[in-house]
Amino acid sequence: MSGEDANYRKMTGRPVGRLIAGLAVPTVISMLVTAVYNTADTYFVSKLGTSAAGAVGVVFSLMAIIQAVGFTVGMGAGSWTARLLGARRNDEADGVATSAFLMSLALGLLLTVAGLSLMDPLVRALGATPTIAPYARDYARYILYAAPVMAGSFTLNNLLRAEGKASFAMVGITTGGILNIILDPVFIFVLGLGIAGAAIATAISQLVGFIILLSPFLRGKTITRLEPARLSRRPETFLFILKFGLPSFTRQGLASVASIALNVNAALYGDAAVAGMSIVVKIFMFVFSLVLGIGQGYQPVLGYNYGARRYLRVREAFFFTWKATVILMSSFAAVGFLAAERLMAFFIPGDPEVVRIGALALRAQCIAMPFMPLGVMCNMTFQSIGRSWTATLLAVSRQGLFFLPLITILPRIFGLAGIQTTQPAADLLTFVFSIPFALRFFRLLREECGEGPC
């Protein structure tokens, strides 16, 4: 049996729960390591002061833009290649993968050039206060240098997961993340580079991770192949990649816009508010990365089996993943609610105002956590089956339909408390908004199942 046949049988025949768990474990590890090194950046930089800690939160919005580009191309190509591999159209999958990889590098380079040429207005637009801006410029410069390999890494990661090789993706992401954690204190404190040292550590780590992620393709260890000769000459290929990735772009892009809006509103209450909210975002992303990791283990299973018309397995995959993520988020929500002050003090123990502001925001976010998986599941599900416009609408809902309007309304009514509770309120509204889409998905499966074997 060829490697391609064995992989097909695994993805369409192995028990769904065991299959998702097997794919999710390396993905969760990858997401956790990424969240850890993002949190480590905040931890080490916070030792330089409250303004420096705020700068990490400001530049996080820029990193979200780079991530949006990488995920747009990677998730678009990944969802498409999973369906093509499920339908056993491997040559077409090669063309999609090659085109997506080269496109991500080009778009990342474009971000580098644009960002470096507009540095000062960029950091102001991201929400930096006058005291935070110098730190933000030093940090953003090196992040922009690394934009092409960061975008390329996100694309390679998604392509590997799409064909069920999440363990390869894990090695690249975790190696880069661990290296980042090691290099942070060396560059910041030992070499005395300050906040720029944290950014340099991130850039080097991203480059190492990129090389490791690329190596399975170069060594012929993957089903899809990246070869310049397979670059599509058809504009429709690139447009379809972007179309299928549009939900990711919308979700990640709006996350960046929402982060900027949060920083701008928090800046009205001083550096302590910016730093406090930035730390809460990092803590939350650490927990949320678990849900995203499990969901990213779920997506290739869904795409493969939907392409193979195994609709009962698709349904089973949805419910298994939803239950697992709800239990996980509920557990972490309980811990976070009870330990809010301690978690905040871990980052900046010498600033009680940061702790006070962050603890309330973290507790409010914990209340909403158990309700969040449904929206993520619906978004990932419709993207994986190629319903990009529905997935895009769901991606818009959390930050676009709810957060951005609320961040302009609640602070005017409740002041700082409005800023602290905007994201949880948006998450609860997203849960309600997602329910009819989940019901629609199961109706769609019943209709598809009636047209052929399940």
C-alpha positions, -999 to +999 in steps of 0.1 A: +000+000+000+014+034-010+019+062+015-010+081-001-034+052+002-024+046+038-030+083+046-064+082+029-074+051+049-063+067+081-082+099+075-114+083+064-114+050+083-098+055+118-122+061+147-130+098+146-123+106+182-089+089+181-081+105+148-089+140+159-070+135+192-040+122+173-039+152+150-049+177+178-021+167+203+008+180+181-012+209+170-022+218+206+015+215+216+024+239+187-002+264+197+007+262+234+044+268+226+035+297+204+013+311+232+041+305+258+067+324+238+042+352+232+036+353+269+073+350+276+079+381+255+055+399+277+070+385+309+106+394+301+098+428+285+076+437+315+108+437+336+118+469+316+087+487+329+050+493+323+055+513+290+076+485+276+050+459+285+024+481+268+046+482+236+044+444+233+006+447+233+007+474+207+030+455+184+009+423+189-016+440+166+010+442+139+019+405+144-018+398+141-018+415+107+012+393+095-006+363+110-038+372+091-019+371+058-002+338+066-034+322+078-055+336+049-032+319+024-025+288+045-060+281+056-074+288+021-049+264+006-051+239+035-089+235+033-087+232-005-059+206-005-076+186+022-107+183+000-086+175-031-067+148-013-099+134+001-112+133-035-078+118-046-069+146-069-033+149-057-018+167-087-042+196-083-033+197-046+004+201-055-004+232-076-025+248-049+002+242-022+030+256-044+010+286-054+000+294-018+035+291-004+051+315-029+022+339-026+026+340+012+063+349+009+055+377-016+027+392+006+050+390+036+077+409+018+051+436+008+043+440+045+079+444+054+085+472+028+052+490+037+057+488+074+093+500+075+086+529+053+056+540+075+070+531+109+061+563+129+025+566+117+022+528+120+030+527+158+007+557+164-021+540+145-016+508+165-025+527+197+009+536+211+010+565+236+039+590+234+057+571+262+051+536+247+059+547+210+098+545+213+096+509+227+070+500+200+092+512+172+122+492+185+101+461+187+081+465+155+112+470+133+126+435+137+091+419+136+087+435+101+120+421+090+107+387+098+073+391+081+080+370+050+092+340+069+064+344+095+037+344+067+054+315+050+056+295+082+018+299+088+012+287+053+035+257+056+020+248+090-015+247+075-004+227+045+012+201+067-019+198+089-042+196+059-027+163+048-027+149+084+010+155+092+005+177+122+036+161+139+059+177+113+042+211+119+046+206+157+084+201+154+089+234+134+066+255+156+078+241+190+115+243+181+111+280+171+090+287+202+114+271+226+144+289+210+125+322+214+120+316+251+157+308+255+169+338+234+146+364+251+166+368+283+199+365+265+192+393+240+172+415+264+194+414+295+227+396+288+234+415+256+216+446+269+194+451+238+163+458+258+129+455+240+147+453+206+164+421+219+130+405+224+120+413+188+154+400+174+149+367+194+114+364+178+128+370+143+156+345+146+132+319+161+107+324+133+135+319+107+146+286+123+110+274+126+104+283+089+134+262+078+122+232+098+087+235+085+100+236+049+123+206+053+096+178+050+086+192+016+122+194+004+129+159+017+099+143+000+082+134+033+049+150+023+020+140+000+018+175-015+049+188-033+063+223-035+080+227-069+083+259-089+071+241-120+038+234-103+031+272-097-003+278-112-005+301-142-042+306-137-053+337-117-084+318-106-062+295-084-049+324-064-083+339-062-098+307-049-070+303-023-079+338-011-116+331-012-113+299+008-089+318+032-112+349+035-127+337+068-092+335+083-083+369+069-114+384+082-111+368+116-074+376+120-077+411+104-106+420+126-087+407+156-059+431+148-083+460+143-100+451+176-067+450+194-059+484+181-093+497+192-087+482+226-053+499+229-066+533+218-094+532+243-073+519+271-046+546+264-071+572+276-067+557+311-029+556+310-001+531+304-013+509+333-046+503+314-028+495+282-004+471+300-031+455+320-054+448+290-024+436+270-015+410+296-051+398+298-051+393+260-019+373+263-033+351+291-065+346+272-047+337+240-027+311+259-060+293+269-077+300+236-048+284+217-059+251+232-093+254+215-077+265+182-053+236+184-080+211+188-100+228+161-071+227+137-068+189+144-105+187+136-104+206+103-084+181+081-105+153+094-136+173+084-122+183+050-110+148+041-143+131+051-164+158+035-144+154+002-149+116+005-186+120+012-184+103+047-210+126+062-217+106+093-180+109+102-183+146+096-211+149+121-194+128+146-162+149+143-182+181+150-198+168+182-166+152+195-146+185+190-173+207+204-177+187+237-140+185+242-134+222+238-163+232+260-150+210+288-115+224+284-126+261+284-148+256+314-120+241+334-096+269+326-123+295+331-128+283+367-090+285+374-086+319+358-116+334+377-102+323+411-066+332+404-070+364+385-049+387+408-021+361+411-019+357+373-017+395+368+009+400+396+031+373+380+038+397+351+040+430+369+041+425+407+052+460+414+023+478+398-010+473+417-030+494+392-021+471+364-031+441+386-064+458+396-074+466+360-063+433+346-080+411+372-115+425+366-110+421+328-097+385+332-126+375+354-151+389+329-134+370+301-136+338+321-173+340+324-176+340+286-150+313+279-173+282+280-196+298+253-168+305+229-161+271+212-194+270+193-185+301+173-150+288+165-164+254+155-190+268+132-164+291+116-139+263+110-166+239+098-179+261+070-144+271+060-133+234+058-163+224+036-157+253+012-186+275+022-163+305+024-190+333+025-208+317+054-175+311+072-166+347+065-198+360+080-191+339+111-155+352+112-168+388+111-193+383+139-170+382+170-149+412+164-167+430+135-204+427+143-201+428+181-167+439+195-160+470+174-195+485+180-194+476+217-159+492+222-173+525+210-205+523+232-196+506+265-166+528+275-188+559+270-214+545+294-192+526+319-158+541+315-129+517+321-152+490+331-167+491+296-133+485+281-127+456+305-160+439+296-163+445+259-147+413+247-167+390+270-199+407+259-189+402+223-182+365+229-216+359+245-233+376+215-212+355+191-224+323+208-261+333+203-254+343+167-237+309+159-266+287+170-287+289+138-255+283+117-248+251+136-284+239+129-280+249+093-249+228+090-266+196+102-295+203+078-269+205+050-254+172+060-288+155+059-294+169+024-260+158+012-264+123+028-297+119+009-279+124-024-254+095-020-235+072+004-226+086+038 
